[in-house]
């Protein structure tokens, strides 16, 4: 009985010492399981990425859908396998306090559990390493995809900006050409209008000048004709008056001479008379007796 109690106490002591180690091993095992799971998932994503790059259209679509479904589920399609957490020392002590016998059977059970734990540990380490590698490859794949998409979007945006810039330059060139053509047309129209207006004004000025010149010439000719007509009329009137005066003087002179001759014939004397000419010059002539029917003109009977 004492030996059984001693063996049980020793077993409990050894179990208590092993509990802290179990927790450490449990944490390390869980980490390795996660790493192994990540490696496996990374390998899976790498395989899908290769299919998406080099496979046909159906394979590419299936690969992308598989990746997308895995992302939508929030976890990988293959769940991570975990091991049971080690039990607390107090729980073990309570269990051993309730069951002290059979010690050997319990020891064998503990040995079996330790062996199973070691096996699960190895499995967990492998799975953890695979999970870690898978996660790393997945992250690298998505990082590369993000980089490629960002580069592609940048190139597309740059090409769009370049196209918009080229279109803007072309529109600016067309607008400038249109404005230049419009300005040239307007300038040509204004120049033609100005030339037409200038020619019209020049023609009107020339016509007006010619009219004024013609009117002046006609007026001058009319005035000259009137002046010449008046001068001719005045000259003719002066000539007629002079001729009338001369005729009157001649008639008067002849009448005077005839009267004097008649008086002289009656008296038998010679008389001397003084006559005035049209130029008011007094002349003294000797009147001879002229036959009847003749008059004395300039000392001669006519």
Secondary structure in CASP SS format (residue, H / E / C, confidence):
PFRMAT SS
TARGET T0000
AUTHOR 0000-0000-0000
METHOD secondary structure of the structure
MODEL  1
X C 1.00
X H 1.00
X H 1.00
X H 1.00
X H 1.00
X H 1.00
X H 1.00
X H 1.00
X H 1.00
X H 1.00
X H 1.00
X H 1.00
X H 1.00
X H 1.00
X H 1.00
X H 1.00
X H 1.00
X H 1.00
X H 1.00
X H 1.00
X H 1.00
X H 1.00
X H 1.00
X H 1.00
X H 1.00
X H 1.00
X H 1.00
X H 1.00
X H 1.00
X H 1.00
X H 1.00
X H 1.00
X H 1.00
X H 1.00
X H 1.00
X H 1.00
X H 1.00
X H 1.00
X H 1.00
X H 1.00
X H 1.00
X H 1.00
X H 1.00
X H 1.00
X H 1.00
X H 1.00
X H 1.00
X H 1.00
X H 1.00
X H 1.00
X H 1.00
X H 1.00
X H 1.00
X H 1.00
X C 1.00
X C 1.00
X H 1.00
X H 1.00
X H 1.00
X H 1.00
X H 1.00
X H 1.00
X H 1.00
X H 1.00
X H 1.00
X H 1.00
X H 1.00
X H 1.00
X H 1.00
X H 1.00
X H 1.00
X H 1.00
X C 1.00
X C 1.00
X C 1.00
X C 1.00
X C 1.00
X C 1.00
X C 1.00
X C 1.00
X C 1.00
X C 1.00
X C 1.00
X C 1.00
X C 1.00
X C 1.00
X C 1.00
X C 1.00
X H 1.00
X H 1.00
X H 1.00
X H 1.00
X H 1.00
X H 1.00
X H 1.00
X H 1.00
X H 1.00
X H 1.00
X C 1.00
X C 1.00
X C 1.00
X C 1.00
X H 1.00
X H 1.00
X H 1.00
X H 1.00
X H 1.00
X H 1.00
X H 1.00
X H 1.00
X H 1.00
X H 1.00
X H 1.00
X H 1.00
X H 1.00
X H 1.00
X H 1.00
X H 1.00
X H 1.00
X H 1.00
X H 1.00
X H 1.00
X H 1.00
X H 1.00
X H 1.00
X H 1.00
X H 1.00
X H 1.00
X H 1.00
X H 1.00
X H 1.00
X H 1.00
X H 1.00
X H 1.00
X H 1.00
X H 1.00
X H 1.00
X H 1.00
X H 1.00
X H 1.00
X H 1.00
X H 1.00
X H 1.00
X H 1.00
X H 1.00
X H 1.00
X H 1.00
X H 1.00
X H 1.00
X H 1.00
X H 1.00
X H 1.00
X H 1.00
X H 1.00
X H 1.00
X H 1.00
X H 1.00
X H 1.00
X H 1.00
X H 1.00
X H 1.00
X H 1.00
X H 1.00
X H 1.00
X H 1.00
X H 1.00
X H 1.00
X H 1.00
X H 1.00
X H 1.00
X H 1.00
X H 1.00
X H 1.00
X H 1.00
X H 1.00
X H 1.00
X H 1.00
X H 1.00
X H 1.00
X H 1.00
X H 1.00
X H 1.00
X H 1.00
X H 1.00
X H 1.00
X H 1.00
X H 1.00
X H 1.00
X H 1.00
X H 1.00
X H 1.00
X H 1.00
X H 1.00
X H 1.00
X H 1.00
X H 1.00
X H 1.00
X H 1.00
X H 1.00
X H 1.00
X H 1.00
X H 1.00
X H 1.00
X H 1.00
X H 1.00
X H 1.00
X H 1.00
X H 1.00
X H 1.00
X H 1.00
X H 1.00
X H 1.00
X H 1.00
X H 1.00
X H 1.00
X H 1.00
X H 1.00
X H 1.00
X H 1.00
X H 1.00
X H 1.00
X H 1.00
X H 1.00
X H 1.00
X H 1.00
X H 1.00
X H 1.00
X H 1.00
X H 1.00
X H 1.00
X H 1.00
X H 1.00
X H 1.00
X H 1.00
X H 1.00
X H 1.00
X H 1.00
X H 1.00
X H 1.00
X H 1.00
X H 1.00
X H 1.00
X H 1.00
X H 1.00
X H 1.00
X H 1.00
X H 1.00
X H 1.00
X H 1.00
X H 1.00
X H 1.00
X H 1.00
X H 1.00
X H 1.00
X H 1.00
X H 1.00
X H 1.00
X H 1.00
X H 1.00
X H 1.00
X H 1.00
X H 1.00
X H 1.00
X H 1.00
X H 1.00
X H 1.00
X H 1.00
X C 1.00
X C 1.00
X C 1.00
X C 1.00
X E 1.00
X E 1.00
X E 1.00
X E 1.00
X E 1.00
X C 1.00
X C 1.00
X C 1.00
X C 1.00
X C 1.00
X E 1.00
X E 1.00
X E 1.00
X E 1.00
X E 1.00
X C 1.00
X C 1.00
X C 1.00
X C 1.00
X C 1.00
X C 1.00
X C 1.00
X C 1.00
X C 1.00
X E 1.00
X E 1.00
X C 1.00
X C 1.00
X E 1.00
X E 1.00
X C 1.00
END
